[in-house]
Amino acid sequence: DPLPHQLEAVYDYFLNLSRIRFLLADDPGAGKTIMAGLLVKELKIRGLIKRTLIVTPANLSFQWRRELKDKFREDFEIIRSDTLRATYGSNPWQEKNQVVTSLSWVSRIDDAKESLLRSQWDLIIVDEAHKMSAYSSDKKTLAYQLGESLSDMTDHYLLMTATPHKGDP
């Protein structure tokens, strides 16, 4: 059962936007994954999304897939290097409608990034989005550059973090 603050975030904020572009910065354990799952379910029910990409640190990929399956009955595929090798000659990003992938892998491996950027997504969710931060406007990390590219690929873009920025722009 979702908590009141989770329902408020999804129904009073996210879904009131015609184009979701949101940074969800909340404490660890506040249920950001639950909010993301509620958002996915609601947008699917309303017929507003079909294809969802979740970008997360590699160590959280299986947790995301499990939680979305257990709590929301949503099946997500994990795409990583072995998937890319097994589907040589085709684009697995375009063949799957609900995907979880690793931020560090897809931002560093050119083949993965290039094939990902040739796909289209209705909703992109980035967990641990602070890992996409740049050192400065002229020193953009590979992860930051990926974040910019992903932003251009979708109307609905949800960034999530529990790490405070401590005043650093």
Secondary structure, DSSP 8 states (H G I E B T S, - for coil): ---HHHHIIIIIIGGG-SS-EEEEE--TTS-HHHHHHHHHHHHHHTTS-S-EEEEE-GGGHHHHHHHHHHHH----EEE-HHHHHHTTTS-HHHH-SEEEEEHHHHHH-HHHHHHHTTS--SEEEETTGGGG--SBTTB--HHHHHHHHHHHT-SEEEEEE-S--TT--
